[in-house]
Amino acid sequence: MTSIIVWLASAALMLAIIALIVAIMTSRKHAELLERQQQRLLMLTEALGALENKPQTRQPAANNEAVTQLREEFEQWQRKQQHAIQQIEQQQQAQQEQFATTLKQLEQQEPEIKLYQRAAKLVEQGASVDDLMQACDLPRAEAELMLAMHKRS
């Protein structure tokens, strides 16, 4: 029974680690996306500035319309980017909350894990089957299994 609990706790820990790795990879992809969007924003800003600072030629009305249209497109794009950033931040916050919940669940399972960690330390120090049974309240079969596993490694 206790070995099943340890196995389940180990599986939950592995799932939490995998979820953390996925979150880190997702965060990196979002960071790359934001960097590309910032570069595009810089290019649009420079293009808009160049059009606004360009000396008036034969068609000042056409230039003004082009600048106005560019400005509107830029502002629309900027609003979309702000919305995308907010969505990314919300996703990351949700992932952080999920990790916090998983961590709390793992901490609640920690007494069983600590028991086996203590038993493993006692085995390393040379404890006998009887010592393990008394100190860690383990059944004889589990104490013998712990000693057998230690001898193999």
Secondary structure, 3 states (H helix, E strand, C coil): CHHHHHHHHHHHHHHHHHHHHHHHHHHHHHHHHHHHHHHHHHHHHHHHHHHHHCCCCCCHHHHHHHHHHHHHHHHHHHHHHHHHHHHHHHHHHHHHHHHHHHHHHHHHCHHHHHHHHHHHHHHHCCCCHHHHHHHHCCCHHHHHHHHHHHHHC
